[in-house]
Amino acid sequence: MCIYLFILHANELTCCISFSIRSIPQISYASTAPELSDNTRYDFFSRVVPPDSYQAQAMLDIVTAMGWNYVSTLASEGNYGESGVDAFVQISRELGGVCIAQSLKIPREPRPGEFDKIILRLVETPNARAVIMFANEDDIRRILDAAKRNNLTGHFLWVGSDSWGSKISPVVQQERVAEGAITILPKRASVDAFDRYFKSRSLSNNRRNIWFAEFWEENFGCKLGMHGKRPGSPKKCTGLEKVGRDSIYEQEGKVQFVMDAVYAMAHALHHMHRELCPGYLGLCPHMTNIDGKELLTHIHAVNFNGSAGTPVIFNENGDAPGRYDIFQYQINNRSVAEYKVIGHWTNQLHLNMEALQWATGDLSLPASVCSLPCRTGERKKVVKGVPCCWHCERCEGYHFQASEFTCELCSYEKRPNQNRTGCQPIPIIKLEWHSPWAVVPVFISVLGIIATTFIIVTFIRYNDTPIVRASGREVSYVLLTGIFLCYIITFPMIAAPDIVVCSFRRIFLGLGMCFSYAALLTKTNRIHRIFEQGKKAVTAPRFISPASQLVITFSLISVQLLGVLLWFAADPPHTFVDYGEQRTQDPENARGVLKCDISDLSLICSLGYSILLMVTCTVYAIKTRSVPETFNEAKPIGFTMYTTCIIWLAFIPIFFGTAQSAERMYIQTATLTVSLSLSASVSLGMLYMPKVYIIIFHPERNVPKRKRSFKAIVTAATMTSKLSHLAAERPNGEVKTELCEGMEASGECDQEMLDSWH
């Protein structure tokens, strides 16, 4: 096969080159179908226009830049429309981020009402307002007309391919419905030289173009003689008409690409000639019968500035680089519609967002999304099969938004921040001194400390008086020390926990009670043994001297101290933050409580021994309840123990019943300290206040009496025990009178008994 080519060289020469019929290189100026890029099938095909795959990529970049992720596609049936949409869908799937709501096709021969059905189908997914169109001019015009008929002007956001470009015909009388449409067109320039050439053409100087006469009639609306192609036209052509003067003229947009295609082939042949025929003015033998693959190699290697001043190059598939201008169809303030350049695409998008204008007049970008973005602190629950559609679910409880699609649980010591985008430390609290839960126990404790100090000072001052001696001075001071410690423990229980405070809590929590009830138990035991001994013999029981009483008391106290020392050795004191105590359902109210490492079990063990002493003391108080109050302190001790037992019986349900309360720390601390202070106050009030009252206000009763032997006292006690059942049958005082007379005593005998016993 022989092909004639004109090669621009030093001289214009005509040559004939033979190719195999199946290996003829081709350069297209208009074919944009993506499948032509397949060099395994179309290996000899090249083009100076970019393929529609670039166009699809540019349109996807536009959609992404607009923030649209839910779009519909519309294609004219045929290779151009279907392959363009297929390329757009494939790229959107590969890159992700854009979902196709509907993909509709316009038939080649649409039935009446077909375009209305397409518009109504598009409205079925109202959130997908953006419509990607690969359609011919006629289909675009009829789609816009159908949208206008269905009162959907301004609803759709049209994105048109190069078949729409900057053409006027698709939008004539559809300006309002097309307003805001974004279109794309391969970057092109008007070739001034071609305009000058074409406007200079006439019937006389362009006879070689057999179609020029037909163009002349069509362009000027006239008829060329009897052989004209426009039968019935009333106007005859004069031949003096001028293109661009007597008719509307606009340069065809593909002129640039036609010229570039011719020049590309010329450059390839020139390079081949220079390589195969160096020094020859015409064809050398090497070029008379060449392989098309060799010429194709030279075609792919060309690189020159084309007619528009842009480089003409080809990639390995024979495609030209993608260069597009991006337009938007806008209506200005004078209601004049025009295409305005808003950006360009050369392998990446360059868009002037400020140049965009929409039908609503709103400067903000219109939306075309399936679901609105979730608010902070909410995760996306994606609809199955549609990754661009989701439901928003708030991260609840102690969960925070870890990513766009997940909520995660904060660590135990943290809670979500206000917008749930992360975690923040849970506030740590402790019992404050100004809290009502602390003020009341402290007030009671301070009063108790003042009263106890006053009594101790009074007893020390009147240490040698009969009442002080009769109360058992040594054991009384131990008891007062225990009462003082019961009041003092309030302060370390309320103070901010640290190692020192926690150590004091461990030591003094049960020590005050232990001092108190060890002393009271020693007293009640001594009274019980004295009267039990009196029933059997008149000899004094063992270990009733003051020294013996102190030994017994401190022996009992040493058990508590030994337990505390073992506790210190097994588990040294430390602080920790309890995040579970006030871990509420609402994280905003969650608090960590700074605590000493004293669990409820440790507390029970620490107080358990003291409570055991208290119960034992109560048992002895019950046993000595029949001893007349004129002889000893059995009755006041009994009342003290009964009241104390009631206090601690009330303490147990309050303390452990509030274990699940949000105010647990405050209630339990206040309950414990108040219970200790009340039990100390009961002992102080019943055992010591009467004595202080006599010492201060009735000193005349605090005088020494005549001493009696233990034998006489025990005898009197025995007689009292035997006569006690007659108390209800005798007038008041008769039993006491008989007893005193039996002891041959004159005046009061009560104090004498006390003095002699102690």
Buried (B, 14 or more C-beta within 10 A) or exposed (E): EEEEEEBEBEEEBEBEBEBEEEBBBBBBBEBBBBBBBEBEEBBBBBBBBBBBBBBBBBBBBBBBBBEBBBBBBBBBBBBBBBBBBBBBBEBBEEEEEBBBBBBBBBEEEBEEEEBBEBBEEBBEBEBBBBBBBBBBBEBBBBBBBBBBEBEBBBBBBBBBBBBBBBBEEBBEEBBBBBBBBBBBBBBBBBBEEBBEEBEEBBBEEBEEEEEBBBBBBEBBBBBBEEEBEBEEBEEEBEEEBEBEEBEEEEBEBBBBBBBBBBBBBBBBBBBBBEEBBEEEEEBEEBBEEBEBEBBBBBBBEBEEEBBBEBEBBBEEBBBBBBBBBBBBBBBEEEEEBEBBEBBBBBEEBEBEEEEBBBBEEEEEBBBBBBBEEBEEBBBBEBBEEBBBBBEBEEBEEBBBBBEEEEBBBBEEEBBBBEEBEEBEEBEEBBBEEEBEBBBBBBEBBBEBBEBBEEBBEBBEEBEEBBBBBBBBBBBBBBBBBBBBBBBBBBBBBBBEBEEEBBBBBBBBBBBBBBBBBBBBBBBBBBBBBBBEBBEEEBEBBEBBEEEEBBEBBBEBBEBBBEBBEEBEEEEEBEBEBBBEBBBEEEBEEBBBBBBBBBEEEBBEBBBEBBBBBBBBBBBBBBBBEEBBEBBBBBBBBBBBBBBBBEBBEEBEEBBEEBEEEBEBBBBBBBBBBBBBBBBBBBBBBBBBEEBBEBBEEEEEEBEEBEEBEBEBBBBBBBBBBEBEEEEEEEEEEEBBEBBBEBBEBEEEBBBBBBBBBB
